[in-house]
Amino acid sequence: MTTRAATVAVLGERIVDFVPVDEPASTPDDLYRAVAGGSPANVALGVARLGGTPVLLGRAGDDGMARLLDRAILDNGLSTAALLRRPGPSLLAVCTRQPDGSVEYAFYHQGCPDLSWTEPDLDEALGAARAAGAVAWHTGSLVSWLGPGVDAVVTAWERERAAGDLLLSYDPNARPGTLSREEMRATVERFVAAAHVVKASDADLEFLFPGERLEDVCARWATAGPELVVLTRGPAGLSAWRTGRAPVSVPGVAVEVDDTVGAGDTVTAALLTGLAEAGALTPNGAVAAISDELLVTILRRAAAAAAITCSRAGANPPTGDEVDALLSEVGATPSPVR
């Protein structure tokens, strides 16, 4: 699949992740190394590797860690030109790897510019995105439910939905332990209602809606405003809902998992670039109109892309050629799974 040159604005935090050092075996348990992270930055990298053009929007701190984050972006061929430079420390996360390869996070965000968006800053950032030719705006993760800038971001998000000139993509990327469930859920549902495309994980929904069937939540969201709601189920694959259509699913692609860091962000990047290839990365109902068969093809590629990311350490999304090679290797012909 050859991706059309689509420009996607990605707004959100950059994070310095402190991850455990696993080798050598004699390494103390409390030894960590600092690596560049952050869900929006991961999505931007995934978009670039899958053939799109990302515009990374953020409020960057001015400490030494900001230079580490800048270097990681530039080393990956992305641009820092649209980042707003503001005084304050970079956002930090201490990561704990679980036996199944998943990662738990503890965030240190007090005073960080990343989460302190204002209306003028949002106007400036979105102006830069439009000047670069962006046709879509993706956001989510911490910037959408944590910190003093949440109200400004969600208000701008709702305003953009009303304006109707950008496709809006959202991923809540919920992190238990950072905010009360009730507060997070209320804000997440505002973003969902104004989004065109929503990607959420089973872990997101299990935290936000304990006791509810995940399928019921996704079906409800699909009637609340989004044209497409995609649920990731780890190795079980992906499912998607659209209003007036039966849900479709694809299985996961089996790989040896190193860790799951960046897997969900890779799915988001693959969805956006897949919709671009389909000519549907627009806010005019094109997402809702694509066939089930084409949607399943997009989901199948997203599942393969996420599997490749899981097979590698850290957020290291694949190129389109790598996705093609894996799909060829497994020999799967995508088809709807009802």
C-alpha positions in Angstrom: 0.0 0.0 0.0 1.5 3.3 -1.1 0.5 6.1 1.3 -0.6 9.4 -0.2 1.4 12.4 1.1 -0.9 13.4 4.0 0.2 16.0 6.5 -1.0 15.3 10.1 -0.6 17.6 13.0 0.1 15.8 16.3 -0.3 17.9 19.5 0.7 16.8 22.9 3.5 16.1 25.4 7.0 15.0 25.1 8.3 12.8 28.0 11.6 11.7 29.3 11.0 8.1 30.2 13.2 6.5 32.9 13.2 2.8 32.0 14.9 0.0 33.9 18.2 -1.2 32.7 17.9 -4.9 32.1 21.5 -5.9 31.3 23.9 -7.1 32.4 22.3 -9.6 34.9 24.3 -8.0 37.8 22.7 -4.6 37.2 21.0 -3.2 40.3 17.2 -3.1 40.3 17.1 0.6 40.8 19.3 1.6 37.8 17.4 3.5 35.0 18.3 5.1 31.7 16.6 8.1 30.2 15.0 7.8 26.8 12.8 10.1 24.8 9.1 9.2 24.9 5.6 10.6 24.8 2.5 9.2 23.0 2.1 12.1 20.6 5.8 12.1 19.6 5.5 8.3 19.0 2.5 8.9 16.7 4.3 11.5 14.8 7.3 9.2 14.3 4.9 6.4 13.2 3.2 8.6 10.7 6.6 9.6 9.2 7.8 6.0 8.9 4.5 4.9 7.3 4.8 7.6 4.6 2.9 10.6 6.0 4.2 14.0 7.0 3.8 14.8 10.6 3.8 18.3 12.2 4.7 17.9 15.8 3.0 20.5 18.0 4.0 21.0 21.6 5.1 23.3 24.4 8.7 22.4 25.1 10.5 23.1 28.3 13.9 24.8 28.5 15.9 22.4 30.7 18.6 19.9 29.8 16.1 17.2 29.3 14.5 19.2 26.5 17.7 19.0 24.6 17.6 15.2 24.9 14.0 15.2 23.6 14.9 17.5 20.7 17.9 15.3 19.7 15.6 12.3 19.6 13.2 14.0 17.3 15.8 15.3 15.0 17.7 12.0 14.9 14.5 10.4 13.7 14.2 12.8 10.8 11.3 14.9 12.4 11.2 18.6 12.8 11.1 20.7 16.0 10.1 23.8 14.1 6.5 23.9 15.2 7.3 23.4 18.9 6.6 26.4 21.2 9.5 27.1 23.5 8.4 27.9 27.1 10.2 28.1 30.4 9.9 25.1 32.7 11.1 21.6 33.2 10.4 18.7 30.9 7.8 16.1 31.8 9.3 12.9 33.4 8.0 9.4 33.7 9.4 6.4 35.7 8.5 3.2 33.9 8.0 -0.2 35.5 7.9 -3.2 33.1 5.4 -5.9 33.9 5.9 -9.6 33.4 3.6 -9.6 30.3 5.7 -6.8 28.6 3.3 -4.0 29.5 4.6 -0.9 31.2 3.3 1.1 34.2 4.1 4.8 34.5 4.5 7.3 37.3 4.5 10.9 36.0 6.2 14.0 37.3 4.6 16.9 35.6 4.3 19.9 38.1 5.3 23.1 36.3 5.9 21.4 32.9 5.0 23.6 29.9 3.8 20.5 28.0 0.5 20.4 29.9 0.0 24.2 30.3 -1.6 25.1 27.0 -3.4 28.5 26.6 -5.7 29.7 23.9 -3.1 31.9 22.3 -0.6 29.1 22.2 -3.2 26.8 20.6 -4.0 29.4 18.0 -0.3 29.7 17.2 0.3 26.0 17.1 -2.7 25.2 14.9 -1.8 28.1 12.6 1.6 26.5 12.1 -0.2 23.2 11.3 -2.4 24.8 8.7 0.5 26.7 7.2 2.2 23.3 6.8 -0.8 21.9 5.0 -2.2 19.7 7.7 -5.5 17.9 6.9 -5.8 16.1 10.2 -5.2 16.9 13.9 -4.4 14.1 16.3 -4.2 14.5 20.1 -4.6 12.5 23.2 -2.8 11.1 26.2 -1.9 13.3 29.2 -2.5 16.6 27.4 -6.1 15.7 27.0 -6.9 15.0 30.7 -4.1 16.1 33.0 -2.8 19.5 34.0 -3.9 23.2 33.7 -4.2 23.3 29.9 -6.9 20.6 29.5 -9.8 23.1 29.2 -8.0 25.1 26.6 -7.2 22.1 24.5 -10.7 20.5 24.6 -12.3 23.9 23.9 -10.0 24.3 20.8 -10.8 20.7 19.8 -14.6 21.3 19.9 -14.1 24.6 18.0 -12.2 22.7 15.3 -14.9 20.1 15.0 -17.4 22.9 14.4 -15.1 24.5 11.8 -15.0 21.3 9.9 -11.7 21.7 8.0 -9.5 19.1 9.9 -10.1 15.5 10.6 -9.8 15.0 14.3 -8.2 11.8 15.7 -8.1 11.0 19.4 -6.6 8.4 21.7 -7.3 8.8 25.5 -4.3 6.7 26.5 -5.6 6.5 30.0 -3.1 6.2 32.8 -4.5 5.0 36.1 -3.2 6.6 39.2 -2.7 10.1 37.7 -6.2 11.4 38.0 -9.5 10.2 39.4 -11.5 8.0 37.1 -14.5 10.3 37.1 -12.5 13.4 36.2 -10.6 11.6 33.4 -13.8 10.0 32.0 -15.6 13.3 31.8 -12.9 15.0 29.8 -12.2 12.0 27.6 -15.9 11.8 26.6 -15.8 15.5 25.5 -12.8 14.7 23.2 -14.5 11.6 21.9 -17.8 13.4 21.1 -15.9 16.0 18.9 -13.5 13.5 17.3 -13.9 11.9 13.9 -11.7 8.9 14.7 -11.1 7.4 18.1 -8.6 4.7 19.0 -8.7 3.2 22.5 -7.2 0.2 24.2 -9.0 -2.4 26.2 -7.0 -1.2 29.2 -8.3 2.4 28.6 -11.9 1.3 28.7 -11.5 -1.2 31.5 -10.2 1.7 33.7 -12.7 4.4 32.5 -15.8 2.1 32.5 -15.3 -0.6 35.1 -17.9 -3.3 34.8 -19.2 -2.3 31.4 -18.8 -4.4 28.3 -16.1 -2.8 26.1 -18.2 -3.5 23.0 -21.0 -1.5 24.5 -18.8 1.5 25.2 -17.4 1.4 21.7 -20.9 1.1 20.1 -22.1 4.0 22.2 -19.1 6.2 21.3 -19.8 5.4 17.6 -23.2 7.1 17.9 -21.9 10.1 19.9 -20.0 11.9 17.2 -17.0 9.8 15.8 -17.2 8.2 12.4 -14.9 5.4 13.5 -14.1 3.9 16.9 -11.2 1.4 17.0 -10.5 -0.9 20.0 -7.2 -2.5 20.4 -7.1 -5.8 22.3 -3.4 -6.6 22.5 -2.6 -9.9 20.9 -6.3 -10.5 20.2 -6.2 -7.8 17.5 -8.4 -4.9 16.6 -12.2 -4.2 16.3 -13.9 -1.2 14.8 -17.4 0.4 15.1 -19.2 2.8 12.8 -22.8 4.0 13.1 -25.2 1.9 11.1 -22.6 -0.8 10.4 -21.8 -4.1 12.0 -18.5 -4.1 13.8 -15.5 -5.6 12.1 -12.4 -7.2 13.6 -9.0 -8.5 12.6 -6.8 -10.9 14.7 -3.4 -9.9 16.0 -0.2 -10.9 14.4 1.9 -13.2 16.6 5.4 -12.1 17.4 7.9 -12.5 20.2 7.2 -9.5 22.4 10.1 -7.4 23.7 7.8 -4.8 25.2 4.5 -3.0 24.2 5.8 0.6 24.4 4.5 2.6 21.5 2.2 -0.2 20.1 -1.0 1.7 20.5 0.6 4.8 19.0 1.7 2.7 16.0 -1.9 1.6 15.6 -3.0 5.3 15.5 -0.3 6.2 13.0 -1.3 3.2 10.8 -5.0 4.2 11.0 -4.2 7.8 9.9 -1.9 6.8 7.0 -4.3 4.0 6.0 -7.2 6.5 5.8 -5.0 8.8 3.8 -4.3 6.0 1.3 -8.0 5.5 1.0 -8.6 9.1 0.3 -10.6 9.3 3.5 -8.5 11.5 5.8 -11.1 14.3 5.6 -13.8 15.5 8.0 -16.6 15.3 5.4 -18.0 11.8 6.1 -15.4 9.9 4.0 -14.4 7.7 7.0 -17.9 6.6 7.5 -18.3 5.8 3.8 -15.4 3.5 3.2 -16.3 -0.2 2.7 -15.9 -2.8 5.3 -13.4 -4.6 3.2 -11.2 -1.5 2.9 -11.5 -0.8 6.6 -10.4 -4.4 7.4 -7.4 -3.9 5.2 -6.5 -0.8 7.1 -7.0 -2.6 10.4 -4.9 -5.5 9.3 -2.0 -3.3 8.4 -2.4 -1.5 11.8 -2.2 -4.8 13.6 0.9 -5.9 11.7 2.6 -2.5 12.4 1.8 -2.8 16.1 3.2 -6.3 16.2 6.5 -5.2 14.7 6.7 -2.4 17.3 6.1 -5.0 20.1 8.9 -7.1 18.8 11.4 -4.3 19.3 12.5 -2.4 22.4 10.9 0.9 23.0 8.7 3.0 20.7 10.3 2.0 17.4 7.5 1.8 14.7 8.0 0.1 11.4 8.2 1.4 7.8 5.6 0.6 5.3 7.9 -1.9 3.6 8.4 -3.7 6.9 4.6 -4.0 7.3 4.3 -5.3 3.8 7.0 -7.9 4.5 5.3 -9.1 7.7 1.9 -9.4 6.0 3.5 -11.3 3.1 5.3 -13.6 5.6 2.1 -14.5 7.5 0.2 -14.9 4.2 -3.0 -13.5 5.6 -5.7 -12.1 3.3 -7.7 -9.6 5.4 -11.4 -10.3 5.7 -14.1 -9.2 8.1 -14.5 -11.1 11.3 -18.0 -10.6 12.7 
